Amino acid sequence: MLSRARAGSALLLVPLLCACSAGASGASGAQGSAPRAGDTKGRTPVHRLDDSKTLELPLDAYLLTTPDLETLSRGRDAIVQRCLAALDAPPAPAPRGGVNIGTNERRYGLADAELAQAHGYHVPDADRPVEDYPPAVLPLVRGEVTTYNGKPVPEGGCAGEARRELHDTELQPALSPVQQLDTESYVSSQKDPTVKEAAAKWSACMKESGHRYPDPMAAINDKEFGGAAPGEHEKEVALADVLCKRKVNLIGVWSGVETAYQRSLIESKAGVLAAPLRAKEKTLSIARAAIG
């Protein structure tokens, strides 16, 4: 899932997790590990939370967060630049593009009133083209040539060298079990009576504003809002959505419940989580060293 956000589409649909099909299969393997529905024992106290930009959840420590991905990106580019320098190739600016979204920023739907007013449910700059390395060095980065200036180009190019050094092919499978638990905690918390009660209050608030949706996911995933650009109706619904979340403290309630689920999973799945954490820390350590 990497960024845990599908930033390439016009709308950012939630949950911002790994593929739901994978999560569903993974959830069955950990039944009974999270608090039972309605069981408030050991629950994280509910705090007021109007925005989720900086929201942190316990399983974030075992996954690649937005800051982690930035570190990996910078580390990958540092290795590529080092490789290009070794080939006596001209220096090249790093690729740019994509959308920088907080790790859990839209986990429970849109929560930013300013964005809602300006963009509805659409992600700003989601369609901005990604700029790759300059054409002059791209064959060296991709490994489309075998030699340059009489020197051998690494297998797979400089990008291939970066992938090997960062252990990319090992990292993703290693994180898969955590991604499944991340999906499980989301689905379990969504079905929790406390969250369902808060969602019902949100729905009632939306109805008062003239919008009928059973829950926040139904609003942000409304097919009517799937166009290339947000319309005024979408912006109106999105703003009402955010304001109703604030009114009933939906983000605070939901994140508190899911925090309890995730803590329970971490406690019961300590053996499963050890390897992913080592793999993540190994790759990030290499990336930091490359950055210098």
N, C-alpha and C positions, 0 to 999 in steps of 0.2 A: 504493500500500500504506500510505502514511502511517505509522501506528504500527508497522507490520510485525507486528501482533498482532491477531487477531480477538477482541477483548475482549467482544463482545456475546453470545457463546455460552457455554453452561455449561462446556464443555471447551475448553481452548486447544490445538488441534491444531497440529502442527508439520510442516514447517518454517514459521517465521514470516517468510514472504516475500511477494512479490507473487504473483498467481494463477499456479499451476503451469503452466497451459496456455500462458500468455504466456511464462513462463520457458523452457519446452521449446522453443518456436519461437525464442526469443532465443539459446538455447544453440547452436543449429546454426550461427548466424552467426559464432561465435567459436571454432570448433574449432581445436585446436592452439595456442591462445593460453596455456593453462594448462600446468603441468607434466604430463608424461605419467604415467600410472598407474605407481606403483612407482619413479619417478624421484625420488630424495631430494636431488638436487643443488639447492642454494639453498634447501632447506627451512628453515623457521623452527624453531629448537630447541624440543623439547617441554618445557614447564614443567608443574609441578604446578598444577592448577587444579580446585578442588572446587566452585566456584560460578561462575555466569555472569552474575550481576546487573550487574556493571560491565565485562563483556567488551566489548572494542572490536575491530573488524575494519577492515582498510584501506579498504574501500568505504564505510564509515560516513561518511567525509568528504564523499562525493558524494550521500548520501541524507539523508532527514529522520530524525534520531535522536529518541529520546524527549525529550531536552532541547530540541531544535529545535522539536518540535511544541508544547511548552509555551511557547516564545518566540512562536511563531506564534499560538497561542491568546490569549496576553496582548496581543499586538499587534493582533489582530483585534478584541478587546474594546475596546481603547483607541480604535480608530478608530470603532467603533460608539458608544461613549460620547461622543466628540467630536461625532459626527453628531447624536446625541440632544440634546446641549447646544445645538447650533446651531438646533435646532427648538424650543428652550425646553421640551423634554419633561422629565419628572421623571427623576432619576438612577435607574439600575436595576442591581441586582447581576448579575454575570456568570453565565452558565450554569455548572452544576456537574454532575458525573457522569462515567461512564466509568471505565476501569481504567487505572492508571498502571503499565505494565510496562516494565522495562528493554529497551533496543533489541534486545539479543541474549539476553535472559534465558532464553527457552525455545527458542532456536534448535536446540539439540541435545536437547530434551526437558526435563523437570523436573529441577532440580538443587538444590532447596531442601528439606532434610529437615524443617524445621519446617512448611512449607506442605504437604508430603506427608502428614505426620501429621494435620494439621488439616483439609485440604481434598482430599486425594487429588490427582487431576489437574485438578480443577475450579479455576477462577480465582476468588479471593475477590472478592465484591461485583460479579461479572460481570453479575448481573441487577438491579443497583441502577439505578433509573430516572434518566434524565438530566433535569435541571431546566433549562428554557429561560428566556429573559427573561420578566419578569412580564407578565401579560395586558395591563396598561395600555400598555405600549410595544411589545408584540409586533407589532402591525400596522405600526408605524413601522420596526421592524427588518426585517420581511419585505417591506415595500413593498406592503402590502395597501390603503393609502390613498395618495392623490396629494398631499394638502396637510395641514398641521397648524399650527394657530395662524396661518393665513394664509400659511404658508411652504411652498414646494414640497418634497416628500419626494423624495430622490434615486431614480433608477430602480433598482428592485430593493430599495428601502429602504436602511437603514443597513448591512445585511449586504452588499447589492450594492455599496455604496460601498467597504466594506472589501475585498471580493473584487477589485475593480478596482485599488484602491491597492496591494494585496499581489501583484497579478498572478497570482492563483490559477489562472485558466484557462490561463496559459502555463506555470506551474510543473509541473503534473502530466505533460503530454506531454514536457516537457524532461527529467524524471527517468526516464521509461520505459526508455531504453537502459541506465541504471545498474541499474534494478530487474531487468532481464533478465540482466545480468552477475552480479548478486547471487544470482539463482536458479541460474545456471550454476555458480557457484563452490560453492554448497551441494551441488548434485547431483553434481558432479565429485568433491568431497571425500568425499561419502557412499560413492562407488564406489571410492575409493582403497584399495589393499591395506592400508596402515597403519591406516586407520580401520576397515576390515572386520575386521582382526585384533583390534583393541580391542573392537569390537562383539561378536565371537565370545566373547571373554573375559567381557564383560558378560553375554552370554546364558548362559554356563556358570555364572557366579555366581548369576544369577537361578534357574537350574535347581536349584542347591544349596538355595535358599530355598523351593523348591516351586512356582516359577512358570516356565512355558515360553513364552518369547518369542524370536524370532530376532534382534530388534534393538530398541533403545529406542523407535523410532517405532511399532512394533507394540504396545508396551505402552500408550503414551499415547493411541493411536488405537483401543484396544480398544472395540468397540461396547458391551460390557458396562458400560462406565463412562460411557455417554452420558445417564444419567438427570439429573433436575433437581438432585439432591443426591448427594454421595459416600457410598457405603456403607463398611462396615468393611473389606470385601475390597479395595475400590479403594484405601483408605488403606494397607493392608498392602502391596499390590503397589507403590504409588507410593514408599513408604519404602524397600522393597527395591531398587527401581529406582535411587533416588538413592544409596543406600549402595554398590551395585555399581558405579555410575559412579565414585564416589570410589575404590573399591578398585582399579579398573583404569585410573584417570586418564583416563577417556573424554573428558571435556570438554577437558582439557589437550591430549590427542592430536589430537582432531578440530579444535579451534580452531587448533592449530599447523599442521596440514595445510591447512586452508582459508585461513589467512593467507597461506601460500605461493601458493596458487592465485590469491587476490585480488591479491597484489602483481604476479604475472605478468600478470594481466589489465589492471591499471592501466598497466603498462609498455607493453603491446602495443596498448592502446586509448586512448592519451593523447588522440588527436584526437577520439574519441567522447565522452570525459569532460569536455572543456573547457567545452562549452556547458551541460551540467547543473550543473556547479559554479558557473558564473557566475549561472545562474538561481536556484540555491539561495541564494547569497550576496546577490544583489540583494533577494530577498524577505525574508530574515532581517534585512538592514540596514534595510529599511523598517519591519519589525516592531519592531526595537529602537528606532528613532527615534520611533515612535508611542508606545511605552511610556515613553520619556523617561528 
